[in-house]
């Protein structure tokens, strides 16, 4: 399972013995200040499914509630907790990739979701992307297709 937080993400593998997902590795897609500390395990609901936590006022996604540091800048962190539940597993729609023309129109969005970048540090033009608000994540067409079904996709 892959969980994305800002410009980084973590890979978790399912451990049959413990019945949960365990941290395996992480990647930083961009940003020299990105250094998230991902939780070691994924919070689960009675062992039936993973539960992810959206950061308050942010597009960070975390595998446990709490305060999460994601950059090397002091006092900048995400907070997540048990807010409004969104039981996605009860309304899951699989979208076949064999015929892209049948996909919903939002799947071809190539822009960025969320806020536009604003209130940035004066050194932003030199590559220091330190802003009060940063651009949201990119659309699905700009993501690399790194995920494949293991064993069976049925």
PyMOL commands that set and color helices and strands:
alter all, ss='L'
color gray80, all
select helices_A, chain A and resi 88-90+100-102+105-108+122-126+140-142
alter helices_A, ss='H'
color red, helices_A
select strands_A, chain A and resi 2-5+8-15+20-28+44-45+49-50+53-54+61-62+66-69+77-80+118-120+131-133
alter strands_A, ss='S'
color yellow, strands_A
deselect
rebuild
show_as cartoon
